[in-house]
Amino acid sequence: MAPEPVIAQKSPIKTAVEAGKSYWWCTCGQSSKQPLCDGSHKAAGEFKPMEYKAEKDGDVFFCGCKHSSKAPMCDGTHKGL
């Protein structure tokens, strides 16, 4: 059975991104730099960050609850948690 991630927050996390740049989304929920990885997963077991490569400059909404079916983007799953 896969470990459950910590719910970092029950809302999306608005983040400014730059086209062509990679961002590493935290999957464990323990990063102090939400929504991005700070290496905390190394102590959390089987988790690994997920790469998001920005296609254009602007704001995106990363999942804060770590349960989105459209990870790393928010899909509204937090509303039911």
C-alpha positions in Angstrom: 0.0 0.0 0.0 1.4 3.4 -1.0 1.9 6.0 1.7 -0.5 8.9 2.0 0.8 12.4 1.4 0.4 15.1 4.1 -2.3 17.6 3.1 -0.2 20.8 2.9 -3.4 23.0 2.5 -6.9 22.6 1.3 -6.7 25.1 -1.6 -4.6 25.6 -4.7 -1.3 27.4 -4.5 -1.0 30.2 -7.1 2.6 30.3 -8.4 4.2 32.5 -11.1 6.1 30.4 -13.6 8.5 31.2 -16.5 8.2 29.6 -20.0 10.7 26.7 -20.5 11.6 26.5 -16.8 11.1 23.3 -14.8 9.5 23.3 -11.4 9.5 20.4 -9.0 6.2 19.9 -7.3 6.2 18.4 -3.8 4.3 15.1 -3.7 4.8 14.3 0.0 3.2 17.5 1.4 6.0 18.0 3.9 8.1 20.7 2.0 8.5 24.0 3.8 8.6 25.6 0.3 5.1 24.6 -0.8 4.1 23.9 -3.5 7.6 23.1 -4.5 10.0 20.4 -3.3 12.7 21.2 -0.6 13.9 17.6 -0.3 11.7 16.7 2.7 10.5 13.6 0.8 13.8 11.9 1.5 12.7 11.3 5.0 9.1 10.5 4.0 9.6 7.2 2.2 8.5 6.5 -1.3 7.8 10.0 -2.5 9.6 11.8 -5.3 8.9 15.3 -6.6 7.0 15.7 -9.9 8.4 17.9 -12.7 6.3 20.6 -14.2 7.7 22.4 -17.2 6.1 25.7 -17.9 4.9 26.3 -21.5 4.4 30.0 -21.0 5.0 32.8 -18.5 2.1 33.4 -16.1 0.4 32.0 -13.0 -0.5 28.4 -12.5 -2.4 26.8 -9.6 -0.5 23.8 -8.1 -2.4 21.3 -6.0 -2.0 22.0 -2.3 -3.8 19.0 -0.9 -1.6 16.5 -2.9 -4.7 14.4 -3.9 -5.5 15.9 -7.4 -6.1 13.5 -10.2 -4.5 16.2 -12.5 -1.3 16.5 -10.5 0.6 18.7 -10.2 -2.3 21.1 -11.0 -5.3 21.6 -8.8 -8.6 19.8 -9.9 -10.7 20.8 -6.9 -10.3 17.5 -5.0 -9.5 19.6 -1.8 -13.2 20.6 -1.6 -14.1 17.0 -0.6 -11.3 16.4 1.9 
